[in-house]
Amino acid sequence: MVGAFRLLAAVVFVLSIPAALLTTNVRFIIDEQRVYRYAIDEFGGVQATRISRAELLRASAELRAYFKNSQDVVAIRVEQGGREVSLFNPRETAHLKDVKDRFHLVNRIQEFSVLYLLVYVAAVVLWAREVTLRGLALRVVAGCVLTMALIGGSAAVALAGFDSAWADFHELIFSNDFWRLNPATDHLIQMFPPDFWESIVFFIGLLAAAEAALILIAAGIYLGVTSREASAQRLQPYYA
């Protein structure tokens, strides 16, 4: 029973590494104002919405705040054509409520995975000493390899057809079709078109893969150094 529990704890530790890396990057992107500015400036947000850049940037700041506050429904008004209008229609508003719920879930996963990694190291490795530092390094290697494999697999699917993969992703995580928006009339998809999401998804994957690679290299160096030290100690002559 104890052995099964230790195995489960180790498996959760390995799984927590890709979870922590991916959700941390997603959480960073969600709250990074430069990402919103990039969407508006590089993907024709002003031309598509016919709303000034200043108004769109202000609205983006309010949208970021909405994702973090306790407000249930987003209500952003902008100036368009000399009059004040609601930026999002009821369908877009309902979808943003779903998006906010999913973002909060991402935050909880990120917090749990990071906390679990820290507790595992503190309790199992440093306090109970049930796992050596080399054993910890091997688990870290496994987690990083898993992260890169997941990202590589997802990238292969996306490269085969991002639009269909993006649609499948939405159908998987949402229980309704509010995410199916009209690019000709709906401001949300005009501000954040599919091409923007394709670039952001690949950027998140690239960040997480780079972070996993750096951690993997560090763990590999540690394993290599400690392996040579152990071999050298075994080869030292014994004098009675």
C-alpha positions in Angstrom: 0.0 0.0 0.0 2.8 2.4 0.9 4.6 1.5 -2.3 1.6 2.2 -4.4 1.1 5.6 -2.7 4.8 6.5 -3.3 4.4 5.5 -7.0 1.2 7.6 -7.3 2.9 10.6 -5.6 5.8 10.3 -8.1 3.5 10.0 -11.1 1.6 13.1 -10.0 4.9 15.0 -9.6 5.9 14.1 -13.2 2.5 15.1 -14.5 2.6 18.4 -12.5 5.7 19.6 -14.4 3.9 20.0 -17.8 0.8 21.2 -16.0 2.8 23.9 -14.2 4.8 25.0 -17.2 1.8 25.2 -19.6 -0.6 26.8 -17.2 1.9 29.3 -16.0 2.6 30.5 -19.5 -1.1 30.7 -20.3 -1.7 32.7 -17.1 1.1 35.1 -18.1 -0.3 35.6 -21.6 -3.9 36.2 -20.4 -2.7 39.1 -18.3 0.0 40.6 -20.5 -1.2 43.9 -22.1 1.4 43.6 -24.9 -0.5 40.5 -26.1 -3.7 42.5 -26.5 -1.9 45.4 -28.2 -0.3 42.8 -30.5 -3.7 41.5 -31.5 -5.1 44.9 -32.2 -2.0 46.3 -34.1 -0.9 43.2 -36.1 -4.3 41.7 -37.1 -6.3 44.8 -38.2 -8.4 45.3 -35.2 -9.1 48.9 -35.9 -10.1 48.3 -39.5 -12.3 45.3 -38.7 -14.2 46.9 -35.8 -14.2 50.5 -37.0 -13.3 51.5 -33.5 -10.3 53.7 -32.7 -7.1 52.1 -31.4 -7.3 54.1 -28.2 -10.8 52.8 -27.5 -9.8 49.2 -28.3 -6.8 49.4 -26.0 -8.9 50.8 -23.2 -11.5 48.0 -23.8 -8.7 45.4 -23.7 -7.6 46.7 -20.3 -11.1 46.4 -19.0 -11.3 42.9 -20.5 -8.1 41.8 -18.7 -9.6 43.2 -15.4 -12.8 41.3 -16.0 -10.9 38.0 -16.3 -9.5 38.7 -12.8 -12.4 40.2 -10.9 -15.6 38.8 -9.5 -17.9 40.4 -12.0 -20.2 37.8 -13.6 -20.9 39.6 -16.9 -18.6 41.8 -18.9 -20.0 45.2 -19.7 -17.6 47.3 -21.8 -18.8 50.3 -23.8 -16.8 52.1 -26.4 -17.2 55.1 -28.7 -18.0 54.1 -32.3 -19.1 56.5 -35.0 -19.6 59.3 -32.6 -21.9 57.4 -30.2 -21.4 55.1 -27.2 -22.1 51.4 -27.9 -21.7 48.1 -26.2 -18.5 46.4 -27.4 -19.9 42.9 -27.2 -23.3 41.5 -28.1 -25.1 39.0 -25.8 -23.7 36.0 -27.6 -20.1 37.3 -27.2 -20.8 38.2 -23.6 -22.0 34.7 -22.8 -18.9 33.2 -24.5 -16.7 35.5 -22.5 -18.3 34.3 -19.3 -17.4 30.7 -20.3 -13.9 31.8 -21.2 -13.5 33.4 -17.8 -14.6 30.2 -16.1 -12.0 28.2 -18.1 -9.3 30.8 -17.2 -10.1 30.4 -13.5 -9.8 26.7 -13.9 -6.4 27.1 -15.5 -5.4 29.3 -12.6 -6.4 26.6 -10.1 -4.5 24.0 -12.0 -1.5 26.2 -12.1 -1.6 26.9 -8.4 -2.2 23.2 -7.5 0.6 21.9 -9.7 3.2 24.5 -8.6 2.2 23.9 -4.9 2.4 20.1 -5.4 5.9 20.3 -6.9 7.1 22.4 -4.0 5.5 20.3 -1.3 6.8 17.1 -2.9 10.4 18.4 -2.9 10.1 19.7 0.6 8.4 16.8 2.2 9.5 13.7 0.2 13.0 14.7 -0.8 14.3 17.2 1.8 12.4 16.2 5.0 11.6 12.5 4.7 14.5 11.7 2.4 12.5 9.0 0.7 13.9 10.2 -2.7 17.5 11.2 -3.4 18.4 14.3 -5.3 19.3 12.0 -8.2 15.9 10.4 -8.0 14.4 13.8 -8.0 16.4 14.8 -11.1 15.2 11.7 -12.9 11.6 12.6 -12.2 12.3 16.1 -13.4 13.8 14.7 -16.6 10.7 12.5 -17.1 8.4 15.5 -16.6 10.3 17.7 -19.0 10.4 15.0 -21.7 6.6 14.5 -21.2 6.2 18.3 -21.6 8.1 18.4 -24.8 6.3 15.3 -26.2 2.9 16.9 -25.4 3.9 20.1 -27.1 5.4 18.3 -30.1 2.3 16.2 -30.5 0.0 19.2 -30.3 2.2 21.2 -32.7 2.0 18.3 -35.2 -1.9 18.3 -35.0 -2.0 22.1 -35.3 0.3 22.2 -38.3 -1.9 19.6 -40.0 -4.8 22.1 -39.8 -4.9 24.7 -37.1 -8.5 25.8 -37.8 -10.0 22.3 -37.5 -7.8 21.6 -34.4 -8.9 25.0 -32.8 -12.6 24.1 -33.5 -12.1 20.6 -32.0 -10.5 22.2 -28.9 -13.5 24.5 -28.4 -16.0 21.7 -28.8 -14.1 19.8 -26.2 -13.9 22.5 -23.5 -17.2 24.3 -24.1 -20.7 22.8 -23.8 -22.3 25.3 -26.1 -21.6 26.9 -29.5 -21.4 30.6 -28.3 -17.7 30.5 -29.5 -18.9 30.3 -33.1 -18.8 34.0 -33.9 -19.3 36.0 -37.1 -16.1 37.8 -38.3 -18.3 40.3 -40.2 -20.3 41.5 -37.2 -18.8 40.3 -33.9 -16.2 42.5 -32.3 -14.6 39.7 -30.2 -13.4 37.7 -33.2 -12.5 40.9 -35.0 -10.2 41.9 -32.1 -8.8 38.4 -31.7 -9.1 36.5 -35.0 -8.0 32.9 -35.6 -4.6 34.0 -37.0 -3.9 35.8 -33.7 -4.8 32.7 -31.7 -2.6 30.5 -34.0 0.4 32.7 -33.3 -0.3 32.9 -29.5 -0.8 29.1 -29.2 2.5 28.4 -30.9 4.2 31.1 -28.8 2.9 29.5 -25.6 4.1 26.1 -26.8 7.5 27.5 -27.7 7.9 29.2 -24.3 7.0 26.0 -22.4 9.2 23.9 -24.6 12.2 26.2 -24.1 11.6 26.2 -20.3 11.3 22.4 -20.3 14.5 22.2 -22.4 16.5 24.4 -20.0 15.3 22.5 -16.9 16.1 19.2 -18.7 19.6 20.3 -19.5 20.2 21.4 -15.9 18.9 18.1 -14.6 21.0 16.2 -17.2 24.1 18.0 -16.1 23.5 17.2 -12.5 22.9 13.6 -13.3 26.1 13.5 -15.4 28.2 15.2 -12.7 26.9 13.0 -9.8 27.3 9.9 -11.9 31.0 10.6 -12.5 31.5 11.5 -8.8 30.0 8.2 -7.8 32.1 6.3 -10.3 35.3 8.0 -9.1 34.5 7.1 -5.5 34.0 3.5 -6.4 37.4 3.4 -8.2 39.3 4.9 -5.2 41.6 2.2 -3.6 40.7 1.0 -0.1 43.4 1.1 2.5 42.9 -0.8 5.8 
